[in-house]
Amino acid sequence: MAKWADYCVSAVRFNSAHTHIDKLRVHPDNGETIGASTDYARADIVAAIKKGTTFVTITKSSEGKWIKGQSIYIIKVNGVEYLKTVDNGKAADNLDNLPEF
């Protein structure tokens, strides 16, 4: 398997207003395997993306294999930074409808 990104995100936890993700479940992409997850604060992921670290979303197939999703970007809406896989113009984080934890 070719490396998809530096890290893969498999789940998220939102704030009480459900507009911003406050934690992300992140796995290292080891090339041939996806590593064990660690939960990171949103600010840490934003800082990493700004430094050039790459992230993609991942989900599990019915056979239990990881499936690559979309690349994760920081997109500004009305001057506020959001984590998104697509620029949909909405003032909320959106990462491929990943499961919540």
Secondary structure, 3 states (H helix, E strand, C coil): CCCCCCEEEEEEEECCCCCCEEEEEEEEECCCCECCCEEEEHHHHHHHHHCCCCEEEEEECCCCCEEEEEECEEEEECCEEEEECCCCCCCCCECCCCCEC
